[in-house]
Amino acid sequence: MIATSTLEISSKAYRQNIRYIRKEIGPHPVISAVVKGNAYGHGIAQMVEIAEKAGIRHFSTFSSDEAWEVYNYSKRGSEIMILGMLYLEELEEIIRKGIQFYVFDFQRLDAAIEISKKIGIPARVHIEIETGFHRTGFEWDAREELASKLLENQEFLSVEGLCTHYAGAESVSNFVRVKKQITKYHDFKSYFLERSLLFNKYHTACSAATLIFPETIMDMVRIGIAGYGFWPTKETFFAKLNDLPKGNKNPLKRLITWKSTVMSIKKVKMGEFVGYGNSYMALENISMAIVPVGYGHGYSRLLSNQGTVLIQGQYCQVVGTVTMNTIAVDISKVKNVKIDDEVILIGKQKGKEITVASFSESTQQVNYELLTRLPKDIPRRIIP
Ligand SMILES: *Cc1c(COP(=O)(O)O)cnc(C)c1O
């Protein structure tokens, strides 16, 4: 079977990103590769393989189904941590397999203790505390009950981590809010320390925090977007620019290339409309290539008359509406386009590039959203 488009994932780019992040954080902290959202669209199976080759042995997922996927593809000894959703029905199996998970309320904590008592295997928990994100996490008021529960059940719990997540570390303008969160985190940490409650790892930083708030780097950093070669926001890049080596080339390299091929070629006379409705009228005689990728493959309808692709190293504009399975692009200025020619939807060709950012600007999606919306059934291929 041949799919109408493929995603190539560069192993080399990942190694470079990890090297850069390692340089930023120093030798001590563990890097946990965040592979939620099908590894930000890159594919869990592919990313686990690439990451392990780059020396990563710790993975973070949002939910238990993703954790099982990582479990199946990873080597023995790689660690898996669930940041979000799991069903209590699955908890026993999760504990048996040594998978670590966030605990942010007493219901989950009690269930973990209960199961651990029953099966005689300690649950590996990361205690998430509320510092200002206001999504999940134990509140400050719960600290006393929490501390005593953790201390009373030491036999059944392996307290792997004390963690929190920042609301807005991607912008320096949120400095005050982030600072408040850091302070709150340290309040919790001191409170527990005073009660001799120690955690294996203290960790708070995502990509943005790691890059622009270095004080958030502790025993582990949870790196999602930067690992895939994207700056969390433009601002994080600009904030970092001055620290970069002279001639400062962007140290983060994108892993992903999305490519398809020319399915058909057609000429349209001046004054004719292209595609559904009348959103595009040829203002002169044009040639078009039809590419077998549409919104059903993750190419947003918002890119109608907006998107660009690369053919023979030249930018070609999407004309007319994006349909479920195809787009039409103007190839009037490109010589000798043939059926089967390579079409780059995202990535580089002959020195030119279509970035995810250029995409997301015209569709109002953030990088994160566009990537994770890439359908799972597009084949992903690792390139060295
Ligand atoms: C998604 C997530 C991360 C990674 O975020 P990036 O911005 O992609 O680095 C880290 N920690 C938690 C709790 C997350 O949910």
The ligand as an SDF file (V2000), in Angstrom:
LIG
                    3D

 15 15  0  0  0  0  0  0  0  0999 V2000
    2.9130   19.0730   27.5770 C   0  0  0  0  0  0  0  0  0  0  0  0
    3.6180   19.1460   28.8610 C   0  0  0  0  0  0  0  0  0  0  0  0
    4.9960   19.3900   28.8970 C   0  0  0  0  0  0  0  0  0  0  0  0
    5.8150   19.6850   27.6530 C   0  0  0  0  0  0  0  0  0  0  0  0
    5.5130   20.9530   27.1510 O   0  0  0  0  0  0  0  0  0  0  0  0
    6.3690   21.6060   25.9630 P   0  0  0  0  0  0  0  0  0  0  0  0
    5.9350   23.0110   25.9540 O   0  0  0  0  0  0  0  0  0  0  0  0
    5.9340   20.9180   24.7180 O   0  0  0  0  0  0  0  0  0  0  0  0
    7.7910   21.3910   26.2680 O   0  0  0  0  0  0  0  0  0  0  0  0
    5.6030   19.3710   30.1340 C   0  0  0  0  0  0  0  0  0  0  0  0
    4.9030   19.1340   31.2730 N   0  0  0  0  0  0  0  0  0  0  0  0
    3.5770   18.9070   31.2600 C   0  0  0  0  0  0  0  0  0  0  0  0
    2.8770   18.6480   32.5400 C   0  0  0  0  0  0  0  0  0  0  0  0
    2.8950   18.9160   30.0690 C   0  0  0  0  0  0  0  0  0  0  0  0
    1.5720   18.7070   30.0670 O   0  0  0  0  0  0  0  0  0  0  0  0
  1  2  1  0
  2  3  1  0
  2 14  2  0
  3  4  1  0
  3 10  2  0
  4  5  1  0
  5  6  1  0
  6  7  2  0
  6  8  1  0
  6  9  1  0
 10 11  1  0
 11 12  2  0
 12 13  1  0
 12 14  1  0
 14 15  1  0
M  END
$$$$
